[in-house]
Amino acid sequence: MALSLASMLWLVLILAASSSNSTPTATTWPTATTWPTSNMTDWRWTSSQSWYWTSSPSPGRDLTGRMFSVMSGSVVTFRGFPRYQDTRAFTVCLRIISESVPGTALFTMTMSNSATLTVRSTADSGYELTVGQASKTLYPVAELPSFGKLYPWTSLCATWDSATGMTQMWKDGKMSVRKGMWRSQSFYGPPAMTLSGFEGQVTDIHVWDKALPLSSLRSYNQGWGYPSGNLLSWREAS
């Protein structure tokens, strides 16, 4: 049966009223990404750790997961544990993000008997390692794929053994050849690590009284499972 024009208009009004009483389904949009503030606090550098800024070391403070900012023209010193016997070997490791100028010292480690260890970056992508009065330039070029890299950091380690005089440099997943330099020498007293030759960030500074084996260097490079430094430790910084 055909509907009259009046009946059709009445039907349209009923349908419109019914539609206006229904509850619409709201679309929930994802919240906006919260970007780090200007001082970069609580910024997640990796998927598993949060790295924080800190302005100055506190005695005996565990700085695990924290980074220290080295400013242009500043001098930052971390002091090691008391030690009452000679040190005849060492490994120094740290991670940096830096704008270094070739020829400037990345760090200097001084002992109580004035013996020093200094590492400088060179213009040809090498590192000049000085122990006492002897120096060698080392080039970490040999690939070690199993080491990987802990982004965004550059992981650096230097080893020296007085018994053999051999020294070696490690950078991320690469190592230098071993070179002989200063034999039958020793350090005495607690180390003091001074950072002053670059502008950037540093974390995970550790010093051991031996040349670490390859397995420990790999663990340090990967950022987990490595022993804490027994001469100086980022886990008990002072």
C-alpha positions in Angstrom: 0.0 0.0 0.0 1.5 3.4 -1.0 2.2 5.8 1.8 0.9 9.3 1.6 3.3 12.3 1.7 2.2 13.1 5.3 2.8 9.5 6.4 6.3 9.5 4.9 7.2 12.7 6.7 5.9 11.3 10.0 8.1 8.2 9.6 11.2 10.3 8.9 10.6 12.3 12.1 10.2 9.0 14.2 13.5 7.6 12.8 15.4 10.8 13.5 14.2 10.9 17.1 15.2 7.3 17.6 18.7 8.0 16.2 19.2 11.1 18.5 18.6 8.9 21.6 21.4 6.4 20.8 24.8 6.8 22.5 27.7 7.2 20.0 30.8 5.1 20.4 33.8 7.4 21.4 37.1 6.9 19.7 40.0 6.8 22.2 43.2 8.2 20.6 46.6 7.4 21.9 48.1 9.9 24.3 50.8 12.2 23.0 54.4 11.2 23.4 56.1 12.8 26.4 59.5 14.0 25.3 62.4 14.5 27.7 62.7 17.9 29.4 65.6 20.2 28.8 67.8 18.6 31.5 67.1 15.1 30.1 66.1 13.6 33.5 64.4 10.2 33.5 65.1 9.7 29.8 65.1 6.1 28.7 68.2 5.5 26.6 67.7 1.8 26.2 64.8 -0.5 26.5 66.0 -2.0 29.8 67.6 0.9 31.7 66.8 4.5 32.6 69.9 6.7 32.5 69.9 9.8 34.7 72.0 12.9 34.8 73.9 13.7 38.0 75.8 16.9 38.7 78.4 15.7 41.2 79.6 12.4 42.7 78.8 11.7 46.3 81.1 9.5 48.5 80.3 5.8 48.3 77.3 6.4 46.0 76.1 3.7 43.6 75.9 5.5 40.2 74.8 2.4 38.3 72.4 3.6 35.6 73.6 7.2 35.9 75.8 9.3 33.7 78.0 12.3 34.6 78.2 15.4 32.4 81.7 16.8 31.8 81.6 20.5 30.8 84.0 22.4 28.7 87.0 23.6 30.8 85.9 21.6 33.9 87.9 19.0 35.8 86.1 16.0 37.3 87.9 13.6 39.6 86.7 10.2 40.9 88.8 8.6 43.7 89.4 4.9 44.1 89.5 2.6 47.2 92.4 2.7 49.7 95.1 0.3 48.7 98.2 -0.8 50.7 100.1 -2.9 48.1 101.7 -2.4 44.7 99.6 -2.5 41.6 101.5 -4.3 38.8 98.6 -4.6 36.3 95.4 -2.8 35.6 92.3 -2.6 33.3 90.5 0.8 33.0 87.1 0.9 31.4 84.5 3.6 30.9 81.8 4.6 28.5 81.6 8.1 26.9 79.6 10.2 24.5 82.0 13.0 23.6 83.1 15.7 21.4 86.8 15.2 21.9 89.6 17.2 20.2 92.5 14.9 18.9 95.5 15.2 21.2 93.6 16.0 24.3 93.5 13.6 27.2 90.2 11.7 27.7 91.3 10.7 31.2 94.3 10.6 33.5 94.7 8.1 36.4 97.2 9.1 39.1 98.5 7.0 41.9 100.0 8.0 45.3 103.5 7.5 44.0 102.8 10.0 41.2 102.8 7.3 38.6 100.2 8.1 35.9 98.2 6.5 33.1 96.8 8.8 30.4 94.7 8.0 27.3 94.5 10.6 24.5 92.6 10.4 21.3 94.6 10.9 18.1 93.7 12.5 14.8 93.9 9.2 13.0 91.3 7.4 15.1 93.8 5.9 17.5 94.5 6.2 21.2 97.9 7.2 22.7 98.3 5.2 26.0 101.0 6.6 28.3 102.1 4.6 31.4 104.7 6.5 33.4 107.2 7.8 30.8 106.4 5.3 28.1 103.8 5.8 25.4 102.2 3.7 22.6 99.6 4.5 20.0 97.0 1.8 19.7 94.4 1.3 17.0 91.3 -0.8 17.9 90.6 -2.3 14.4 90.3 -6.0 14.9 86.6 -6.9 14.8 85.0 -9.0 17.5 81.4 -9.5 16.4 80.4 -11.3 19.6 81.1 -8.1 21.6 78.3 -6.0 20.0 77.8 -2.4 21.1 75.9 -0.7 23.9 74.2 2.2 22.1 74.6 5.2 22.3 77.8 4.8 24.3 81.4 4.3 23.1 82.9 1.7 25.5 86.6 2.0 26.0 89.0 -0.3 27.9 92.8 -0.2 28.3 94.9 -3.0 29.8 98.5 -3.1 30.9 100.5 -5.9 32.7 103.9 -5.1 34.3 105.1 -8.7 34.1 105.0 -8.8 30.3 104.9 -5.0 29.6 102.1 -5.7 27.2 99.3 -3.1 26.7 96.1 -3.2 24.6 93.2 -1.0 23.8 89.5 -2.0 23.3 86.7 0.1 21.7 83.2 -1.3 21.4 83.5 -4.5 19.3 87.1 -3.9 18.3 90.6 -4.5 19.8 94.1 -3.3 19.0 97.1 -5.5 18.7 99.1 -6.0 21.9 102.2 -3.8 22.2 105.1 -3.9 24.7 106.0 -0.8 26.7 106.8 -0.5 30.4 108.0 -3.7 32.2 108.7 -4.4 35.9 107.1 -1.2 37.1 104.4 -0.8 39.7 101.8 1.7 41.0 101.1 2.3 44.7 98.1 3.7 46.5 94.5 4.4 45.5 93.9 5.7 42.0 92.4 9.1 41.2 90.7 9.3 37.8 90.5 12.8 36.3 88.4 13.7 33.3 89.0 17.0 31.6 89.9 16.8 28.0 86.5 16.4 26.4 82.9 17.7 26.6 80.2 15.1 26.9 78.9 12.3 29.2 80.6 9.5 31.0 79.3 6.4 32.8 80.4 3.0 34.2 84.0 3.9 35.2 85.8 0.9 36.6 89.5 0.1 37.4 90.8 -3.4 38.2 94.2 -4.5 39.5 94.7 -7.0 36.6 94.4 -7.3 32.9 90.8 -8.6 32.5 90.2 -11.7 30.4 88.4 -11.6 27.1 85.2 -12.9 28.7 85.0 -10.1 31.2 85.8 -7.4 28.6 83.0 -8.8 26.5 80.6 -8.7 29.4 81.6 -5.1 30.1 81.1 -4.1 26.5 77.6 -5.7 26.5 76.7 -3.9 29.8 76.0 -6.8 32.1 77.6 -9.6 34.1 81.0 -8.0 34.6 82.8 -7.7 37.9 82.9 -4.4 39.7 86.3 -2.6 39.7 88.3 -3.4 42.8 90.5 -0.2 42.5 87.7 2.1 41.5 84.0 1.3 41.0 81.1 3.2 39.5 79.0 1.3 42.0 80.8 3.0 44.9 81.8 6.3 43.4 83.5 8.9 45.5 
